[in-house]
Amino acid sequence: MMNESARNTPPYADPAQLERYAELIVAHGVNVQPGQLLQIASETIHKDLVLAIARKAYERGAKLVVTDLADPRHARLRIERTARDEDLDFLPRFVAARYDELVDEEAATLSLIGSEDPDLMEGVDAKRNNRVRMSRFKSLRRFYDEGINQLKVQWCVAAAATPAWGKKVYPGLAPDAACAALWRDILSMARADRPDCLALWDVHNAKLNARAAKLTSMGLDELRFTGPGTDLVVGLSPQYKFRGGGDKSTRGALFEPNIPTEEVFTTPDYRRTRGHVRATRPFLCNGTMVEGLELGFEGGVIKRLVASKGQEVFSEYTKSDAGASRLGEVALVGIDSPVYRSGKVFQEILFDENAACHIAVGRAYAYCLVGGEAMTDEEKAAVGCNDSSAHLDMMISSEAVDVTGRLRSGGEVPLLKGGSWVGDLA
Amino acid sequence: MMNESARNTPPYADPAQLERYAELIVAHGVNVQPGQLLQIASETIHKDLVLAIARKAYERGAKLVVTDLADPRHARLRIERTARDEDLDFLPRFVAARYDELVDEEAATLSLIGSEDPDLMEGVDAKRNNRVRMSRFKSLRRFYDEGINQLKVQWCVAAAATPAWGKKVYPGLAPDAACAALWRDILSMARADRPDCLALWDVHNAKLNARAAKLTSMGLDELRFTGPGTDLVVGLSPQYKFRGGGDKSTRGALFEPNIPTEEVFTTPDYRRTRGHVRATRPFLCNGTMVEGLELGFEGGVIKRLVASKGQEVFSEYTKSDAGASRLGEVALVGIDSPVYRSGKVFQEILFDENAACHIAVGRAYAYCLVGGEAMTDEEKAAVGCNDSSAHLDMMISSEAVDVTGRLRSGGEVPLLKGGSWVGDLA
């Protein structure tokens, strides 16, 4: 017997909205093309939604839908129980082969986030945990370089609720009710609660594209973030290019890397970062929550680091390689964001990074520099385009934070005041 | 929070017996060695048992446990919804890369059978279904040739109950009770209901090894099966070698390809098969149940084929290639088998083939011929060792069937009478 819709999920979410969400993901998120290979990676708990998405992909002519259904408990089991430390570096070649093939095929790939157990990695050995992450990154290097940075794949990260994640956001509700409430948030922030969802996304995309274009055309030299605990200057390259909204893959298909997305973002010249910054929301690092983080930058590198929770995990993470303690991304989000307006902390970066301005340590997106797609590693290094096995976003704005642009031509221009976009950036 | 045992399964099975079963699978089935890679393939429904098995594998020093958790509904979805027929031939290279790597690594690989929906493939287009199967086989050719036939991997197929499968075996019970009853059968047939389970397996293995050795040393030229609807002669090669019980991998580890196992089996000279045969139990072909099958062989090839159910699916299967309508295996099982004695038809080949003598059309096991591991394809063909993308077992004995051996030296010797082993074969 076939499952014609997201059968097991409807206790938690409106079936019509879920169908629309699946359609949004397939048509707009990965935008599967006729004859194209689609990969869907997800925890097993989302298998009904995965099936509904696969069905829609075949309706659009997908060549094949391959799944990567994971039980996340194996990740912790491995870190805790592997007898020999060096075995933590082992990643089968077929994993790299899989991601290389996504590049060769110019495939589409979807990741559904939302964990059956968001606390799974709490307390796990930070060094061992990070060692596993690094070995995976090294194996997937080509996918990141060509698939993501050269736009050879259409990729999308979207979310699905779980009872345990729901409890994180709605601690006062029972797990099922919390899951249902979180689904309402997810569907609403994805605009899937509206019949004209796809048209709304087109309008939204156009707005983000336009905002990014304006910021690119302004001739910015630096961004300065000021607020409680924060006075941070992020230097930009002369080649900086803001992006926002959908991207276009090498096969010419528009896709949406994140659902939802509210940010415009660019690649800084990491060497010019200076000052101090306070994170305004908690965020996960290698599966562990980091709270109350404060960073001090000197000469583009983190020189001071304190956190009220998760400090060791974050510290270990920034030691992954030289680039892990330098900036790779700066993103601007206004408090008009529906994620911000929801008033919630989702404890999932896909949402929280779309609630506030954020910076990321680690690997930069070369395509946020003019000509970046074709740059060699040497050329990237020469313009301060950061390289690393790491990439971790952290939120740094709120209604108490202003963002000011310093122009290459001299002078300053306010970009966000009290968290809100200023002037024609709104 | 970690799952320290097969947490979600205990409503259906005794936890201590399940733990013992996991231990049997790891220690005796795949016999994971320190530093070895283990793959576990299973439907998602068995994820708790998979985790329990992985934990035991790490305790034995496994380098890494990789899982392949499948939602079987995608198989039907693909066959039904793929827009272009030719896309059904596509199998990503990374799938072959995965199985090639198991060979290169001299890894261990476990398949847990037992479906969340045993009827899933009923009524699906037979040609499209078989097309997908063939493309997969072609991609996994090296794994079958080197991994299985040259014993480079330790492989094991074991079972886990599901409510829907339980209902097939116990139609009068509610799904949960049926699942619990089936688990009792599985654990009992695996001897995991006995504290001395591993020692019992050693004794059982020795018995099967000895029976196989006796049959090998007898100098058999042909096996003749006689009973209602059956008078079948299966010719053997002069190099025939019966096998039964565990095998030894190239890295020197004993392993158990099937849990349970009650058979001794060998590779026939397919060219010498003649007569007619009636299947004594239903069996699955490409996911569809075949019932009431009768076959007529001439010159080693199926020339007549009728079935009361699943005839089209089986017929399509035997047309996969030339070898799919020729014999690749003959196996002897007595009614002392606990699977037979259970009095049940399990509708899963892992069990039903261990309840009765069986033949298989399709690919032969070269290692059932003296020197077979090193034979070229031409050498195999010269001795009637069948090659095919197919391999499908079907049961052909009962208490009403006798098996007689015809000796190369002339004369006949009874092997099974009324389903029971004769003389010192018992």
Interface residues (C-beta under 8 A of the other chain):
Chain A: M1 M2 N3 P34 G35 L37 T44 K47 V50 L51 A54 R55 Y58 E59 G61 A62 K63 L64 V65 V66 T67 L69 A70 D71 R73 H74 R76 L77 R78 E80 R81 T82 A83 R84 D87 F90 P92 R93 F94 A97 R98 D100 E101 E105 D117 D119 L120
Chain B: M1 M2 N3 P34 G35 L37 T44 K47 V50 L51 A54 R55 Y58 E59 G61 A62 K63 L64 V65 V66 T67 L69 A70 D71 R73 H74 R76 L77 R78 E80 R81 T82 A83 R84 D87 F90 P92 R93 F94 A97 R98 D100 E101 E105 D117 D119 L120
